[in-house]
Amino acid sequence: MIGSIGRVKVYAYCLPVDMRNGFEGLSALVRDQLQNDPLSGALYLFSNKTRTRAKVTHFDGSGLCVYSKRLEKGRFAALWKYTEREQLVLSRAELELFLQGSHLIGRFQLAPAPLSEKDLAVRS
């Protein structure tokens, strides 16, 4: 289940996607457009042009999962309006806000950047 995933990278594709795409079509977008491996364990977020549907793909170690959400009222944030990049790196909290219909996502970074090995190095 998507809520049981620990610390994992989340990438949002910032262009509208045809939601008829399933496992193969979304995997191809991850490989070809985002230049990432769909089997890396990261979460990949996609939404449609009307912003009423979203899908998240995730490889759980045994197979590729596709989670889908259709809003009955309102619209998801239009990520393509806030950046010229093809992808945004989101925190899990930002992904959850997006899927709840928040429009804060993409306008500015809501979470601090993840710590790198350099940030964690002990200084003497």
Summary of the structure (lengths in Angstrom):
residues: 124
radius of gyration: 14.9
end to end distance: 42.6
largest distance: 55.8
contacts: 315
relative contact order: 0.20
helix: 23%
strand: 22%
